Amino acid sequence: MTLYEELKWRGFIKDVSNEEKAMALLNAGSTSFYCGFDPTGLSLTVGHLVQIVRIMLLAQHGHKPVVLVGGATGLIGDPRQTSERKLLTLEESLANAERIKTQLSHFQKDAVFVNNYDWISKIDMISFLRDFGKSFNINYMLAKETVQARLETGISFTEFSYMLIQAIDWLHLYQHHDCKIQFGGSDQWGNITTGLELIRKTVGDQHNAVAMSSPLLLKADGTKFGKSESGALWLDEALTSPYELYQYFLNTSDDDILTYLKMLTLLSKDDIEALMVEQSKAPELRVAQKRLAAEVVELVHGAVKLQNALNVTESLFSGEFSKLSLEELDMAKRGLESIETGEINILDALVETKLAQSKREAREFVKNGAVMVNETKVTDFEFLITKQQAYFDKYVIIKRGKKKFALAIIL
């Protein structure tokens, strides 16, 4: 299977400007390509893993990744479907760009990292209008899908001009880094092809640049991938813990599992197909979900953090927490209802952690022997939770029944 065939099998190709040229470049190896990430937040999300895995896959086949972090485009904002973005300050954009560069370097250390602020900031307004704005007529720009979606509600000239800045990026990288391929999500197709047009008008029709996009990753039911009940899933463990990431993918539906294995892991075609055969024989064991969750967490956070997430998962299943490290208890906190408290009566603790709806119900649970504190059964209504009982002088695990847990953080 050639690289191009593998990209198609994995679902990484939606749009391509010239398939014959794309196949030749990708299958030959040693081609410079680029993908851009705007620093609109403090971290990338799991949705960005589609492009990150594709970068890694191409690099494995000998291609040369150039990863662009948009310190300049982050100041402008790619047009959203609904309304204008809140503009970042220069300090925010550049600080976010540095954080995201560090995050991306974890995945592909030998990539060339560039920040488009380094060249966009040097273009004065007259040069921008004469040298680049003159290359595109308004009708061409209005026809772009991202612009069309905003015509009814309105779009500022700032966001309208975003595609020109991204076009300048590709021209710059084509001329200075020999970047022949640009790829991104299908929502970026209009911006990517604008860059291709600028290269054509600058270099001529004999250029060897190719534009490619991948489908946006959605769940089988059409809802957005990468959203949990608590909001976006981040690649920064301070915002989304490895345990939370593991649980998200562990709960992947059977309808989505094959797509996610193809697009979010580097497992081979043979490994994925063998895994799906095993899954079909005993779907209740969720072997494919467990492998997916493990692959994603290890890719994002490494083997040690994956083991931490597995330890927390096992403890929440077995009810045994005494072997967890402080770091793992910190991780468990993100998956449990918790309260911060001083010394507290067990009945009050059950109500405040929502393990019981009332003190009356809490008494019933204690009376029936359904309550444990740090693996010790509680039978006394006057039982006090204190710092002396806490793991690492901080955490007390409260269990109600077989599967209901909460955390008291003792101050």
C-alpha positions in Angstrom: 0.0 0.0 0.0 1.5 3.4 -1.0 1.3 6.4 1.3 -1.4 8.0 -0.8 -3.5 4.8 -0.6 -2.9 4.6 3.2 -4.1 8.3 3.5 -7.2 7.4 1.6 -7.8 4.3 3.7 -7.4 6.2 6.9 -9.9 8.8 5.7 -7.3 11.6 5.6 -8.2 12.9 2.1 -11.3 14.9 1.2 -10.2 17.5 -1.2 -7.1 17.5 -3.4 -6.2 20.1 -6.0 -4.4 17.7 -8.3 -4.5 14.0 -7.4 -1.9 12.9 -9.9 0.6 15.5 -8.6 -0.3 14.6 -5.0 0.3 10.9 -5.5 3.7 11.6 -7.2 4.9 13.8 -4.3 3.6 11.7 -1.5 4.7 8.3 -2.9 8.2 9.6 -3.8 9.1 10.7 -0.2 11.3 13.5 1.0 8.8 16.3 0.2 8.5 19.3 2.5 4.9 19.9 3.6 3.2 22.2 6.1 0.2 22.4 8.4 -0.7 25.5 10.4 -2.2 25.9 13.9 -3.5 29.2 15.2 -2.9 30.0 18.9 -6.4 31.1 19.7 -6.3 29.3 23.1 -3.7 28.1 25.7 -3.8 24.6 24.3 -4.7 22.5 21.3 -7.7 20.1 21.6 -8.1 16.5 20.7 -9.7 17.7 17.5 -6.2 18.8 16.4 -5.0 15.2 16.7 -6.3 14.4 13.2 -3.7 16.8 11.7 -1.0 15.9 14.2 -1.3 12.2 13.4 -1.1 13.0 9.7 2.0 15.0 10.2 3.6 12.1 12.1 2.5 9.6 9.4 4.0 11.6 6.6 7.2 12.1 8.6 7.4 8.3 9.1 7.4 8.0 5.3 10.4 10.3 5.0 8.6 13.6 4.3 9.8 16.8 5.9 7.2 18.6 8.2 7.1 22.3 8.6 4.8 23.2 11.4 3.4 26.7 11.4 2.1 28.3 14.6 0.1 31.4 13.6 1.3 34.2 15.9 0.0 36.7 13.2 -3.1 34.8 12.0 -4.0 34.3 15.6 -4.3 38.1 15.9 -6.8 38.2 13.1 -9.0 35.1 13.6 -10.2 32.6 11.0 -13.9 33.4 10.3 -16.2 31.3 12.4 -19.6 30.1 11.2 -21.5 32.3 13.6 -19.9 35.5 14.7 -16.7 37.5 15.0 -13.9 36.2 17.2 -12.7 38.1 20.2 -9.4 39.5 19.2 -6.3 38.5 21.1 -3.6 41.0 22.2 -0.2 40.7 20.6 1.2 39.4 23.9 -1.6 36.8 24.3 -1.1 35.6 20.7 2.7 35.3 20.9 2.5 33.6 24.4 -0.1 31.1 23.2 2.0 30.5 20.1 5.0 29.6 22.2 2.9 27.2 24.4 1.5 25.5 21.4 4.9 25.2 19.7 6.1 23.4 22.8 3.0 21.2 22.8 3.5 20.3 19.1 7.2 19.6 19.5 6.3 16.7 21.8 4.8 14.9 18.8 7.4 15.7 16.1 10.7 16.9 17.6 12.5 17.0 14.2 9.9 19.2 12.5 10.9 22.8 11.4 8.8 25.1 13.5 7.9 28.6 12.2 5.8 31.5 13.4 4.1 33.6 10.7 4.4 36.7 12.8 8.1 36.7 11.8 7.3 37.6 8.2 3.7 38.9 8.3 4.6 41.6 10.8 7.2 43.0 8.4 4.7 43.7 5.6 3.4 47.3 5.5 -0.2 48.1 4.6 0.6 49.5 1.1 2.7 46.5 0.2 0.0 44.2 1.5 -2.6 45.9 -0.8 -0.4 46.2 -3.8 1.5 43.0 -3.8 -1.1 40.6 -2.4 -4.5 42.2 -2.4 -4.2 43.0 -6.1 -3.9 39.2 -6.8 -7.5 38.5 -5.8 -10.8 40.0 -6.9 -13.7 40.3 -4.5 -15.9 37.8 -6.3 -13.2 35.1 -5.8 -13.1 35.9 -2.1 -16.8 36.1 -1.6 -17.2 32.6 -3.2 -15.3 31.0 -0.3 -17.5 28.8 1.9 -16.3 30.4 5.1 -17.2 33.9 3.8 -20.5 32.7 2.3 -21.6 31.4 5.7 -21.2 34.9 7.2 -22.7 37.1 4.6 -26.1 37.2 6.2 -24.9 38.0 9.7 -22.0 40.1 8.5 -18.2 39.8 8.4 -15.6 42.4 9.2 -12.8 43.3 6.7 -10.4 41.9 9.4 -11.7 38.3 9.2 -12.5 38.7 5.5 -8.8 39.3 4.9 -7.7 36.2 6.8 -7.5 34.1 3.7 -5.0 36.5 2.2 -2.7 36.2 5.2 -2.8 32.4 5.1 -2.1 32.6 1.3 1.0 34.7 2.0 2.1 32.0 4.5 2.1 29.3 1.9 3.9 31.5 -0.7 6.6 32.3 1.9 7.0 28.7 2.9 7.0 27.6 -0.8 9.8 30.0 -1.6 11.9 29.7 1.6 11.2 26.1 2.8 10.3 24.4 -0.5 6.9 23.5 1.0 5.0 21.8 -1.9 2.1 20.5 0.1 -0.3 22.2 2.5 -3.0 20.3 4.3 -5.6 21.0 6.9 -9.2 20.3 7.8 -11.9 20.7 5.1 -13.1 23.9 6.8 -9.7 25.4 5.8 -10.1 24.4 2.1 -10.9 27.9 1.0 -7.9 29.4 2.7 -5.6 26.6 1.4 -6.7 27.0 -2.2 -6.2 30.8 -1.9 -2.6 30.1 -1.1 -2.4 27.8 -4.1 -3.7 30.6 -6.3 -1.2 33.1 -4.9 1.6 30.7 -5.7 0.3 30.3 -9.3 0.1 34.0 -9.8 3.5 34.6 -8.4 5.5 31.6 -9.7 3.4 30.6 -12.8 1.3 27.7 -13.9 4.3 25.3 -13.7 4.5 25.4 -9.9 4.5 22.0 -8.2 2.4 22.9 -5.1 -0.6 20.7 -4.1 -3.4 21.5 -1.7 -5.1 18.8 0.4 -7.8 18.6 3.1 -9.2 16.0 5.4 -12.8 15.6 6.5 -13.8 17.1 9.8 -14.0 14.3 12.4 -17.6 13.9 13.6 -19.2 11.2 15.6 -21.4 8.6 13.8 -24.5 10.5 14.9 -23.2 13.7 13.3 -22.3 15.5 16.6 -19.0 17.2 17.1 -16.0 15.0 18.0 -13.9 16.0 21.1 -16.6 17.5 23.3 -17.3 16.1 26.8 -19.9 17.1 29.3 -17.4 19.5 30.9 -16.5 21.1 27.5 -13.6 20.8 25.2 -11.0 18.1 25.7 -7.5 19.7 25.8 -4.1 18.3 25.1 -2.7 20.1 28.0 -2.9 17.9 31.1 -3.5 20.8 33.4 -6.8 21.4 31.5 -7.8 17.8 30.7 -6.1 15.1 32.8 -4.8 11.9 31.2 -7.5 10.0 33.1 -10.3 12.2 31.6 -8.8 11.7 28.1 -8.6 7.9 28.7 -12.2 7.8 29.9 -13.5 9.8 26.9 -12.0 7.3 24.4 -12.8 4.3 26.5 -16.5 5.3 26.1 -16.3 5.5 22.3 -19.3 4.0 20.6 -18.9 0.9 18.5 -20.0 2.9 15.5 -17.1 5.3 15.9 -14.3 3.0 16.9 -12.9 2.1 13.5 -12.8 5.7 12.3 -11.0 6.9 15.4 -8.4 4.1 15.2 -7.6 5.0 11.7 -7.4 8.8 12.2 -6.2 9.2 15.8 -3.5 6.5 16.1 -0.5 5.3 14.2 -1.5 1.6 14.4 -1.0 -0.2 11.1 -3.8 -1.4 8.9 -3.1 -5.0 9.8 -3.2 -4.2 13.6 -6.4 -2.2 13.2 -8.2 -4.9 11.2 -7.1 -7.6 13.6 -8.4 -5.5 16.5 -11.7 -5.0 14.8 -12.1 -8.8 14.3 -11.4 -9.4 18.0 -13.9 -6.6 18.9 -16.6 -8.2 16.7 -16.2 -11.6 18.5 -16.7 -10.1 22.0 -17.9 -6.4 21.8 -18.8 -6.4 25.5 -15.0 -6.6 26.4 -14.4 -3.3 24.5 -10.9 -4.4 23.5 -10.8 -1.8 20.7 -11.9 1.0 22.9 -9.3 0.1 25.5 -6.6 0.0 22.8 -7.8 3.3 21.3 -7.8 5.0 24.7 -4.3 3.7 25.6 -2.9 4.7 22.2 -4.2 8.2 22.4 -3.2 8.9 26.0 0.3 7.5 25.4 0.6 9.6 22.2 -0.4 12.7 24.0 1.1 12.2 27.4 3.6 9.3 27.3 3.7 5.9 28.8 4.0 7.0 32.5 0.9 9.1 32.4 -0.9 6.3 30.6 -0.1 4.0 33.5 -1.3 6.6 36.0 -4.6 6.8 34.1 -4.9 3.0 34.1 -4.2 2.9 37.8 -6.9 5.5 38.5 -9.3 3.6 36.3 -8.6 0.3 38.1 -9.1 2.0 41.5 -12.4 3.5 40.6 -13.5 0.0 39.4 -12.2 -1.9 42.4 -12.7 0.7 45.1 -9.1 0.3 46.3 -7.3 3.6 46.4 -4.5 3.1 49.0 -1.9 2.2 46.3 -2.4 5.4 44.3 0.3 8.0 44.3 -0.4 11.7 45.1 -0.2 12.5 41.4 -2.8 9.7 40.6 -5.1 11.0 43.3 -4.8 14.4 41.8 -5.8 12.9 38.5 -8.7 11.0 40.1 -10.0 14.3 41.5 -10.9 15.4 37.9 -13.2 12.4 37.5 -15.0 12.6 40.9 -17.5 14.8 42.6 -15.4 16.6 45.3 -15.7 19.1 48.1 -13.1 21.1 50.0 -13.7 21.0 53.7 -12.3 20.8 57.1 -13.4 18.2 59.6 -16.8 17.0 58.5 -19.5 14.6 59.7 -20.1 11.6 57.4 -23.8 12.5 56.9 -22.9 16.1 55.8 -20.2 14.8 53.6 -22.6 12.4 51.8 -25.0 15.2 51.1 -22.4 17.8 50.1 -20.8 15.3 47.7 -24.2 14.4 46.2 -23.8 10.8 47.2 -27.1 11.3 49.2 -29.9 13.7 48.4 -30.7 14.4 52.1 -29.5 13.6 55.6 -32.3 11.1 56.0 -31.2 9.2 52.9 -27.6 9.5 54.1 -28.6 7.8 57.4 -30.2 5.0 55.5 -27.0 4.4 53.5 -24.9 4.3 56.7 -27.4 2.1 58.5 -27.4 -0.4 55.6 -23.6 -0.6 55.6 -23.4 1.0 52.1 -20.8 3.7 53.1 -17.1 3.4 53.2 -14.3 6.0 53.9 -10.9 5.0 52.5 -11.9 1.3 52.3 -13.3 1.3 55.9 -17.0 0.7 56.4 -18.8 3.4 58.4 -21.7 2.4 60.7 -21.7 5.4 63.1 -23.9 8.4 62.2 -21.5 10.6 64.2 -18.4 9.5 62.3 -16.0 12.4 61.5 -13.8 12.7 58.5 -10.5 14.3 59.6 -7.1 15.1 58.1 -5.6 12.1 60.0 -7.5 9.7 57.8 -6.5 11.4 54.5 -4.1 10.0 52.0 -1.1 12.4 51.8 -2.9 14.6 54.4 -5.2 15.7 51.7 -7.6 13.2 50.1 -10.4 11.1 51.6 -12.3 8.7 49.3 -16.0 8.3 50.2 -17.8 5.3 48.6 -21.5 4.7 48.5 -22.6 1.3 47.3 -20.5 -0.5 44.7 -19.8 2.2 42.1 -20.5 5.6 43.6 -17.4 7.6 44.7 -16.7 11.1 45.8 -13.6 12.9 47.2 -13.3 15.1 50.3 -10.3 17.4 50.0 -9.3 18.1 53.6 -8.0 21.6 54.2 
